[in-house]
Amino acid sequence: MKKFLSTTMVLWLTFLSLSSSAQSNKCASAQILEQRIAKDPSVLLRMAKLEEQTQNWIANNAQSKKAQSITTIPVVVHVLYKTATENISTNQIQSQIDILNEDFRNLNSDSLLPSHPFWNFTADAGIEFCLATRDPYGNPTTGIIRTYTDSSYFSSDETNMKFTSTGGKNNWDPTKYLNIWVCNLTGLTLGFATFPSDLVSDPNQDGVVCRHQCFGNIGTAGTGGFTDNNGGRTMTHEVGHWLNLRHIWGDNQPSCGDDFVADTKPADHPNYGCETFPFHASNPCGTNSNGEMYMNYMDYSDDNCLVMFTVGQANRMIAALNGPRVGLLSSNGCTPVGINEFNLQNNFNVYPNPSDGDFNIRFNNYTHGNITINVVNLLGATIKVINSASVDMVNINLSELDNGVYYLQIISNKNTSTKKIFVIK
């Protein structure tokens, strides 16, 4: 990107909806975005608003090459399998988490050397990832959910993998966790992600989908003809989208597109394989003698050739974490569940559930004094707070709430536990 002009944002996005179909399906994120725009043109307005917010945040808070602070994002991996091979090992899953941590912290062993002309652009984004140790209800978890499915494969044109009712698995609270679905994808698609602007409108679809042959760097990684994608960089690329990064060529073909990042160098098309530096010097989009940044994670090069995010890209991702994905900053998904919390979780129940809004909370042999009950919606917002000195039974009336799913967050003596409730009138 060379300059962002908010007055032309909607026009650019409209053009995106007409142009992305020319792209490869290696990453289906742009293809899915095109489909979403066709069904709901208001997607464009939400993206334009987010882009303006992103640019304003960067203008006032941009960081330099080195991360100023570290954000750890809790991850839940939904493994969908029909065969034993598709039920990938815990070690393979951990290998992908390790790769994400290396890539987003610029700690990867194949990073650019200081002598490389692009080295000054490389960045430590200050973002790390952990397999969740507590679930949305306050229970201990490994962060790995294994689900048998009758589906032999899932298509990138569908969202079936994201819903239990269609052979997949429902996501966890997307304001508190990065949801990843690992499954068998049809065709040549490696993966795809939702953008932060979709979080409010479609929270149940938020997350990243990855083909199991491109996940991590051991086990099934690289099998089935995907030997060029055996280094875990598909997930690095897709999580970049999830944190509001675009492809470096700006998703406009054959014209020169705009990724809204000043230091990625202008590219006029996706690059494949592993080029030799410098590549495509003085291209029609305005590169200098150093050519295009084909080694950037947001390009389409082979895994062993993708090695960097730029400072500008890091700033966009941090802006997303201080914007639509701000809930991750206060998530306790990476905090292990203490023994007292576990006792609290197992010593209360909610009934009737579902209910028309009238719920009872009964505590069994739990005598830790005053309690606070937060009623939380699916977007993570606390919509009602109830305080009680009772340690036996508490009645709460939520009849004013719309039909839907909510969470009761119980806090007692600094211990917290959560249970899902259903309001059905």
N, C-alpha and C positions, 0 to 999 in steps of 0.2 A: 504494500500500500504506500502511496505517497502522500495523500491528503484526504481527510474525511470531510465531506460536506453534508451536513445534516439535511439540507434542503433537497438533496438528490437521493437520499437514502431509500425512500419508498420506490422511486423509479428503478434504482438498482435492484432492489429485491424483486420487483415485478419482472425484471429481465432475468433474474436468477430462475424464476419459476418456469421460464420458457427455454432456458438454456441448459439446465443441468442434465437433461435426458441424453445429451451427447456424451456424457462421461462414462468411464469404465464403471463396472459394478463391483470393483475390488472393495471399495467402501461404499455402502448404500445410504449413508447419511443424507447426502444431497438429494438422492432419488426419493427418499422417504419425505424429505422436506418439501419437495415438489408436489408430492401427492397430498400432503397436508394443506399446502397453500391452495391447491385446486378444490379441496373440500371446504376449506375455511379461510377465505381471504384475510380475515382479521389477524391471522398469523403474521402477516407482513407488518401490521401496525405494532404488534407486540415486539417484533424483532427490531423495528425502527426505534421504538422507545428504549429498549434495552441497549441498543447501540449508542444512543445519545448518552444514556447513563454511564455506559462503559467508558466512553471517551472523556466524559467529565471527571469520572473517578481517576482515570489515568493522569489527566492533566494536573490533578491536585495531589496525587499520591504515588506517582511512579517511583519504582525502586531501581536500583542499579544492578549490575551484574550479579552481585552476591545477595542472597535472600536475607531480609531483615528479621524475619521470624519464620517459624515452622508451623504449618497447619497439618494435622493428621486426620485423614478422612477414613471413617469406618467403612469397611467393604463387606457385603454379603454376596457370596457366589452361589447362584442357583444352578446346579448341575442337572440338566435334563438328559435322561438316557433311556434308550430302549435296549441297547446291547451292553455287555460288560465293558467293551472297549470305550464306549462313549461315557461310561461312568469313571471319569478320569481320577487319578490318584490325588490324595492330599498333597503329596510332594510336588506334583505338577502344578497344582493351584498355588502353592507357596512360591514356586519358582516364578510365577507371573507377578505375584505381589513384590518379590524381590526386584524384578526387572523394573516395575513401575517406580519403586523407590529409588533405584539407581538413575533412571532416566529423568525423572522430575527433579532430582537433586543435582544433576550433572555429574554423577559419580560413576557413570558407565565406563567400563575399561576401554571402550573403543571411541571415547570422546575425542574431539579434535585436539591436535597438539597446538601449543602456543605459537608455533611458527606458521600455522595455517592462516590465510587472510581472513577467514570467517571466525577465527577463535574469539576475537573481541566481542562478537555478537552472542556467543553462547551464554546461557544463564542457568543459575540454580533457582528454580521457581519456589523453593521453600515449601514444597508440597510432598507429604508422605502418605502412605496407605497402610492400614492394618486390617487383618481379618477381624471382624467384630467379635468381641468377647461378651457382649450382652445384647439381647434382642430387644425389639420395641416394647416388650412387656416387662423388661427388667430381669429376664431369665438369663442364666449363663448359656453361651453358645460358642460353637467353633467358627461361626461365620460361614459355614458351608452347609447348604441345604440340598440334599440329593433327592430327586424326584423321578420315579419311573414314569415313562410316558408311552402311550400307544402310537405316537406319531413317529414315523420312520425318519422324518426330516421336517424342518421348518423353513419357510420361505421368508426372504427379506421384504416381500410385498405384504406380509401379514404381521400381526402382533400376537399370534396364538401362543408363542412361548412365554408371554408375559402374564397369562391368566390361567389360573388353575382350571377354570371351566372349559378351556379349549386345549387341554393337554399340556399346559405349561405350569407356571408357578407365579402367584401374585407377588408383587414386589413389597418390600418393607418400606416404612415411612421414608419417602425420597428426600425429605428435608433433612434427614439425619444420617442417611446411608447412601453410599454408591451401590446400586444394585447391578450385578453382572449376571447375565444368563449365558451359560456355556452349553452349546447344543450342536446338533448336526444340521448344518444349513445346506439348502439346495443350491445348485449352480456353482459359480465361482466367487460368490460374495464371501469376504473374510469376516466382516463385522459391520456394525452400524451403531449409532448413538443418537440420543435425543439432545436437543440444545436447551440451555437454561430458560429460554423464553417459553418453552412448552410446559414448564413445571406447574404453573398455576392452572393452565387450561386442561392438561392431561397428566396429572400426577401419577396415575396408575400405570402409565407407560414409560415413566422416567427411568433411564439407566442405559446400559451398554450391552449389546449382544455380540458374542464372538463364537466363531466356528472352533470346535474343540481341537482341530488340527493346527490351529494358529494361536493357541493359548499356552503361554509359558514356553519353556525351551527343553523340556524332557517329556517322556511318556509319548502321547500321540502327536505332539508338536512336530510338524513337518511331514507327517504321513499323508497318504491319499493324494500325492501329487503336489503338496504344498511345501516342498523343500526350501523354497525361497522365503518362507514365512514362518521359520522355526525359531525365531529369536524373541518372540513376545512383543514385537513392536506394533502388531495390529492393535493390541490393547492400549499401548502408549498413544497411538494415533487417535483411537476412538475416545479415550478419556480426554484427550485434548479437545475434541468436539464437545464432549459433555461439559467441559469448562469454557465453552464459547470460542474455540479456535476454528478457523476456516482452513480449507486447503490453500496452500500458498499461491496457487494460480487464480484464486478468487472465484472459482466455480463458474466462470464465464468462458465459453469456448465458441468460436476460435479467437475471439477478442481477448485483450489483456484484462484480466479481472483484478479485483481488489480484495485482499484479505484483511484490510483495516489494521495492518501492522507495518510500521515504517521500515523495520530493519530485516525483513525476510527476503528482500531483493525481488524485483518484479519478474514473474514467470508467466509464460503465455500458454502453458499446457502442463499436465502431470508428467512426471518422469518415472520411468520404469527401469528395472534391472539395477545396475550399479555403474553409474557413469564415472568418467575420469575427470578430475579437476584440472583446469577450468572447463565447464561445460556450458554451451550455448552463450558464449560471451557476446556482449553487445546485441542481445536479442531485440526483437521489435518492440518489446515493452520497456526497454531502457536499461538493461543491465550494463555494467561496465566490463572491463576485461576479466573480472573474476567470474562472470557468468551467473548461473542460477544456483540456488541453494538446494540442490537435489538431495542433500544429506539431512534435510530438515524432517522431523517426525511427521509433519503434516503434508508431506509429498507421498508419492506412491512407489518409491524405490524399494528394493529388496531389504529385508530386515537387517542384513549385515552391512548395509550402507546408510541406514538411518541412525543418526547419532546426536541430534541436538534440537533444543528449543532456543529461541532468541529471547533477549531481554524484553522486547515488545510483546512477544507471545506470553511470557511469564506475567507481565503486567496485566494482560487481558484475563488470564486465568485467576489472578489474585483479585481483580475487579469483580469477577463472577462470584468469588467466595465472599466478597463484601457486598454483593447485590442479591440476585435471586437465589444463590446457594449459601446465603449467610447462616442458615440453620445448622450447617455442618460445623461451624465454629464452636457451637455450644453442645454438640452431640456428645453423649457419654457412651457411644457405641464401642469405644476402644478402652473403656474403663472396666476392669474385671468386677464381677459381682461379689460383694463382701458377704460374709456369713450372716450378718444381721439382716442384710437386704434379702438374702435367700429365705431366711426365716419369715420375714414380712410377706414375701410373695406367696409362701405356702400356708400362711395363716389368715388369709382373708378370701372371701368369695363374694361375687356380685350376683344378685338375683332379683326379679326375673331378668333374664337376658337372652333374647331381645325383650324390650319393654316399650310401652307407649311413652316412656319418659320418667316413670316412677321406679327408682332403683333402690335396693337395699344393699348395704355393704356390711357384712358380718365378719367380725374379727374373732378368731379362735385362739385363745390362750396367748394373745399378744398384748403385753402391758407396757408399752413404751410411751405413754402419755399422749399429749396433744397430737392431732394429725391435721394435715392440710391435704385437701383433695382438689387437684387441678383437672378441669375438663378441657381436653385438647382436641382440636379438629384434625383432619387428615393432612393439613398443611403445616402442622406443628404449632399453631397459634393457640394460646390459652384463652378460652372464651368464658370461663367461669371459675371462681375460686371459692371453696367452702372450707371453713375451719371448724373443728369439732374437738371437744375434750373427751368424747366417748371412746372407749376402747372395746366396746361390745358390738353395737350395731348403729349404723348411721343411715338415715333415709335421705335421699336427694331427689329433687323433682327437676327434671330437665325437659318438661313438656313443651317449653318454648322453643326447643331446638327442632330444626328440620329433620326429616327422615334421613338416616345415614349412619355412618360408622364414626365413632368417637373413641377416645382413650380416657380412662380415669387414671391419673397419675397420683399415687398415694405416697405422701411424704410423712415419715414419723421418725423423730429423733435422728434427723439427717440421713435416714435410710429412705430409698425411693423404690417403688415398684409400680408397674403399669399393667392394666388389663383393658382389653378391647370390649366396647359395649356397642349395642345396636339399638337405635331408636326407630321403631316402626309403629306408626299410628294407624 
